[in-house]
Amino acid sequence: MRAAVHTAVNEPMTIEEIADPHPKAGEVAIDVLSCGACHSDLHVLKGELPFPVPAVLGHEVAGVVSEVGPGVTGVRVGDRVVTSFIMPCGRCAQCTRGNSEICLEFFAHNRAKGLLYDGQTRLFRPGGEPVWMYSMGGLAERSVTPVTSVYQVPDEVELADVASVGCSTMTAYGALRHAADVRVGDAVAVVAAGGVGSSLIQLAALFGASTIVAVDISEDKLDAASALGATHVVNSAEVDAPAAIRELTGGRGVDVAFEALGSPATFGVARDSVVEGGQVVVVGIAPKGSVGEFDLATIARRKLQIKGSYGAKPQRDMPVLLDMVARGQLRPQDTVSRRFAFDEVQDAYDALNRREIRGRAVIDIA
């Protein structure tokens, strides 16, 4: 099969012919139709998140099941599916406590070493050299993943529309529902209106937030945020964003501010925009070593809550999200601004790095 292989930090990915991967027990192989271009992939490409090379990135996969491993039930060859970027092992201490979004095995094996849960990769160059996997290695014509990350797409939903549900949408849902528990009538700010930020805006509107303030430095992204449901937009390159947010909310600030990029600057905006007793939810994946500052006395006096959120609970939440898509309540395709052919995969990430992508870019593999 063809795969986009990451070989060195700050070097372009190259399309290579590597061996077709096959599933082992509890795993599924997927012929990939499309894969979203996520900012966390970009962090790996730039060396901001350490990861072994050579590697195949990509973790927002939509495709068709082509092979199932021993012991797999509930999924058959020919099923149209999407994957969650988190691949719960289902047996570690966090999974058994209901915290599958922070599965210990996922971080120890996959995110640390590019392996699946038997301690091996499924990807190899023709000569037998191993190629490591970032999640399921979706920037390839065929992908293998544990069945715990595979979800059937309803018949009435276009498969090409839903690749981003597995990371961008799922990450936003986890932050809104589980970390912040946003309620009808809440005022929220979304700081950075990129891929995850766009999904946060769209879902916050569905959750019934009365005020949704999108903050970014790009007028194009702010225009897109308004179309997705933002009630107000603030260009933080032109004005003092926290002051503007307080003015828009009658001087009080928002109930929840979501930091959706992963930078000290955007964290500062979120921190300074919330009401007393409010929540700052950090969703963006920052480069290793990034530091956000806060005053301990201020946190205590104002009873601020600072939380991290890595994603939703896949087995509980992915079916809910896909049902919302099937009902027409959630439209992940509206957050997709550009599509790239597989041969243009590096162009997609270059455009993402230049901040040219509104919402999400998708690479069409098949």
N, C-alpha and C positions, 0 to 999 in steps of 0.2 A: 504494500500500500504506500501511498504518499503521505508524508507527515512534515509539518513545519518544525524544524529542529533548532533549538536554542543552543549554541555552542560556546559562546563567550559573552561576558558582560559588555554591553554597548556595541555589540556586533549584530548585524542583521541576521534574522532567522533564515535558514535555507530549506527549500523543499527537497527532501530526500526520499529515496525508496528504502523502506525498512520492512522487516518481516511482519506479516499479518499477526496481530495478537489474538490469543484464544483465551476464553474464560476458564477459570478453575472453579472449584466448589464454591457455591454461593455467589457466583459472578455472572455477568451478562456482557456480551459483545454487542456493540451498536454500530451500524453503518451511519456515519454522521452526515446529516443534511446541512446543518449550520451550527456555528459556535460564536458566542458573543466575545467581544474584545473588552476585557475587564482591566481596570486600573491596577489591580494586584498583579496581573501578568506583567504589566509595564514595570512595576517595581522590581520584579525578578529580572527582566531584561536589562534594567539599568543598574543592577547590583544592589539595590536598596533593600531588598529582601534576599538574604543568602539562600541559594539553592544549588544543588549539584548539577553539573553539565556532563554530557549532552542531555537535554531534556525536551520533552514535548509539553507545552503549556496548554491552556484552554480548559475551562471548566463550566461553561454555559452551553450545554450540548442539547440539540434536538436531532432526533434521528429515528431509525427503525431497528428493532432488535433483530440481529442476524444469527445469534448463537446463544444458548444458555448453558451454564455449567451444571455439574451434578448438584442436586439438592435444591435447585431453584424452583419455586412455585409462585403462581400468580402472575408470571410474565412469560409470554410465548414468542417464538420467532414470528416476525411480521408485525408485532405491536409497535405503534407509534408512541414514542416516549420522549420525555425530557429528563435531565439529571439534576440533582442538587449538588452544588459544589462540595458540601459537607457530606462525607460518606460514612455514616455512623457504623461503628463495629457492632453495636447492640449489646455488648457484654461488659464493657469497662465500668468503672465506678460511676463515671458521670452519665453514661448512657442509661444504666440501671436506675439512676436517681431522676431520670427525666430530663437530663441536660445534654441531649445528643448533639446540640450545636457546639459543644466544647468537648467532643469525644476525645478521650486521651489517646487512643490508638491512632486516630486521624492525625493528630499533631505529632506524635512520636514517630510514626512510620511514614506517612505521606508528606506532610509539610516539612519535616526535618530531613527526610532521606529520599523522597520520591519513590516510595515503595507501596505495595499493597500489603494486606495484613498477614500474609505468610512470609513477609520479609523479602519479597522479590518483586521486580518489575515485570511487566508483561511485554515490554518493548525492547527490541534488539535490532541492531544494524545487521546487514547480511553476513558479516564475518563473526557475529556472535557478541559484539560489544554491547553492553547494556545501555539503554536510554531511559532516563528517569522520568517519572510521571508527576506532573503537578495536577493534583486531583486525578481525573481520569484521562488526562492528556487528550483533550478534545480537538486540538488543531491538527487533525489527522482524518484520513478517510474511514478509519475504524478505531473504536475506543472500547476499552474494557473497564468495568467498574463493578463494585459490589452491588448486589440487587437492592440493598438498602438505600441506594441513591437514585433508583429508577422509578419513574412515575408515568402511568399511561395518560396520554393526551386524549381528551374527549373527541369523539368523531366530528363534532361540529366546529372544532377549532383547527385553523390552519397551522400545520406543524412549523412552517417557516416563521410564524409570528411569536413563538413562545420560548426560544432558546434562552432569552435573558431572564425568564422566570426563575431559573435554577440558581442564580446568584444575585443579580441586581434587585429583582422583586422580592426574593426570599429574604435578603439582607434587610431591606426596608421594612418588610412585614414584621420580622423579628424585633426590630428596634421600636416600631410603633406599638405592637401588641404586647410583647413580653417585657421589654426593658422599660418603656415609658407608660404603657397601658393608656394610650390616648383615648379620651372620652369625647362624646358629642359636646360641642361647645368650647372645647379647649382652643387656646391660641398657641400656634407652633411656628417656629422658624426653621428653615432648612438652609444651612450655611454650606454652599457649594451645590450648584444645580447641575451636576454631571449625571453619570449613569445611575448611581444609587440615589442621588438627590432627586432626580426626576421621578423615580419610583416612590420615594418618600412623599413627594408632593401629590402624586396621583392617589396614593393610598390614604394619605391624611384627609383628602377630600372625601373619600369613601367612608372613612371612619367618623365623619361628621365634624371635623375641626372647623370652627367658625372663622378663624383667622389663620391664614397660611402665608407667611412671609418668606419669599425666596430671596437669598442673598448670593450674589456672584459678582465677578468683575467683567463678565461678558454680556453685552446687550442681547446678542443672539440667544444665549442660554436663558436669559431672563424673559425674553419674548416667548420662548418655548415653555418656560415654567408657567407663565400666565395661561397658555393654552391647555396645560395639564391640570390646572385647578388652583394655582397660587392666587390669593386675593390681593396681594401686594408684592412688589419687587423692590429690591434695594441694590444699587450698584455700589459695592464697598470700595471701589477704586475712586469714587467721586464724592462720597459722603461718609460721615462717621456712622457705620452701620448700626452699632448698638443704640446710639442716640436716635437714629431714624426709626428703629424698631419700637423704642419706647414712645416716640411721638405717635406712631401708628396705633399703639395700644393704649392711648390715653395716659401715658406716663408709667404704666405698671410693668411692662415687659411681657414676654410670652411665658406660658406654662411649661413648655418644653422647647429646647433648642437642640436640633440635631446637627452635629458636626459631621459632614459627609465627604470630606476630602482626605483628612489625615495630615494636617499641618499645624504648627503652633499659631499661625495667624488666624486660621479659621476657628481653631479652638478658642482663641481669645474673644472672637466675635460672639460665639455661642455662649461662652461663660458670662459675658457682660450683658446679655440680652434677656435674661430670665427674671421673672418676678421672685420675690421672697418665697422660699419653699419650692422653687421651681427645679426642673430637671435639665441637666446638660448630658445628652447622650452622645457618646463618641462612637461613630459608625465607620468613618473612613480609616483605611489601613495606612498608617504612617510609615515612612522609612525608619528602619531600626535606628534608635538613638534620638528620635524626635522628642522634644520635651515641651509640654504645655505648662504654663505657670498659673498658680492661683494663690491667693492669700488665705491662709488657714483661718485667721480671725474673721475674715469676711464670710467664709463658708459657714462657720459656726453661727455668727450673728444673723445671717440671712437664711440659714437652714437650707443651703443649696445641696442638691443631690447630683453627684457626678458619677455617671454610669458608663460602662462599656457594653457594646452589643456586637456580637460576631455574626449573628444570623438567626434565622428561624429554626424551629425544631422540625427537621425534614419530614419525618413520617407523620407527624400531626398536621403540619401546615401546608405542605405542597399540595395535597388533595384539595384543601380549602381554596388555595390560590387558583388552581386549575378549574375548579368549579366556578369561581368568580369570573374567570376568563370565558368559560362556556356560556355563562348567563349574560355576557356582555357588560358586566359591571366594571371589569378591569380590562384595560386594553394595553398590554405591554408593547404592542406594535407601534403605539403612538409615541413611545420614548425612543424608537429607533430612527436615527436621522440619516445614517449612511450604511450601505451594504457594499462589501468588497468581494471580489472573486478570490478563490483560494490562492492563486498565484500573486495576489496583491496583499497577502497577509501582513507583510512587514509595513506596507503603506498604511494599513489600518492603525497599527500601533504608533507609527510616526505621526500620523494625524492626531491621535489621542495625546501623544506627548506634546504636540504643539497647541493643545487645547482647542482644536478645531471641531471636535465631535460634540454635538448637542445630544444629550441623553446617551444613547448606546449605539455603537457600531457593531455590525454583525458580519462575520465572514461566512460566505456560502461555500461549503466544502464540496457537496455533491454537484 
